Amino acid sequence: MSQTTNIILDPHGEELMQQFRALLPSLKKIEKQAYNKVKKALDEQGIYVTAIEHRVKSESSLAGKLLLKGAKYHSINDITDLVGFRIITFYSDDVDKVAIIAKKIFEIDWKESVDKRKLHELNSFGYNSLHYICRLRTKDPVLKNVRFELQMRTALQHVWSTIEHDTGYKGNVKILDEHRRQFSRLAGMLELIDDEFSRLRNEITEYRRNVQSLVQSGKLDDVALTVDSFKSYLETHPFDRLNQRIASVNQAEIFPSSMMGFLPLLVSFGFETLSDVNRFIKDNSEDAYQLALAQIALTDLDILAENIGLQNLCLVYVLKQGRGREGLRDVYETINGKNNNYDVLIDMIMEMAKDLPFWDDVYKKV
């Protein structure tokens, strides 16, 4: 008998422990190489996971395993979890995507692998992970002969498993039937939530594809004005023509600038569809150009922000609505934040706007 990490092993167990110590440098290589392969493949496929956990089994953990069932292992290579990985995804269908990647980059021992998701036990939610026993695809005879475990589960499954462990639900002490029923009910609820998150993501993805298709086809009446639809709309460069007209005044260059900050303003105008935005551009482009012309014609500005056209469209629109100084302030505060220094700028815009065709019709009556 020999003692390892305060656990007394029989001669066979101690022999396996010695094999483990000799193999340890190779195990660390496997851990590093496998992690790099997984990380690279996930990045290339654009799959975002919440964590990639990995470890080489400690001597104390191995000793405990050998004490319980060391007799079933003929050699250290019979133990499949000396190196362990756990990939935690946000969505249940991403587990299958990670599994496809694993099959491409590793050799899978299908006899030892198990899909615990197919057990369908109500109280096993936290243990419903997909387990692959893998080998590296390598010519190194030592590394190729060592198997390692890859677990794939969702974040909710991982949290649930941790809670079960923390509460001792899977421990040796029998818990009350009432508590067992509560665990089962909660497990069923979480499993439903896991599935619903995946379903919702798929529906949102499909909605975004439909929006992009409708925008590209010009069927804007059917597209509600939302963050996603506005992003797709901006990809069609709807303000380029106006921007180019304004830039040509001083032969200016246009540099990129986000226009997403204008979305709350467009919504506040009562626009509900992208078709409303299209009409807004069509109806106000000439006046927006004239207002921008008044601002930059006598300057030497040769660099303009990409949102200059949209900004002047908004300024003209609120003036046409008869909102005057209050409307102009709302525009500036929405896109630039609250500030007490807008008065001079507002006075300038109001003065310049007096020469625009709509001014007399809107403000002479006031």
Disulfide bonds with the S-S distance in Angstrom:
none
